[in-house]
Amino acid sequence: NFWATWCPPCREEIPGYIQLMKSHGQEGLVVVGVSLDQGGPEVVKKFAAKAGINYPLVMADDEILAAFGGVEAIPTTFLIDRDGVIRDRKVGSEPAADYAKKVLALLAKKSG
């Protein structure tokens, strides 16, 4: 999930990702937040602690952005299967319950 602390739609999605990790982390789900904040890791760490983010966060760089073909808007979320194949690309926010359906359908599929 490409996001930033200053992005209202990004912040709106975070509780849904927190809940997905609580509910399905033991099944192999991993949410990774890729921050595009210019203020650096300290801004992100402070925000994450306050928001109760329970998934790994990394700072975006040009290499990460290039690996995903660029990101034109945030939030942008890629749904990647167990084999590392991108199965969905969501630009903008989506209601948590709707996105959870996509995540759970993919999580139910076995590798291979």
Order of alpha helices (4+ residues) and beta strands (2+ residues): beta-alpha-beta-alpha-beta-alpha-beta-beta-alpha
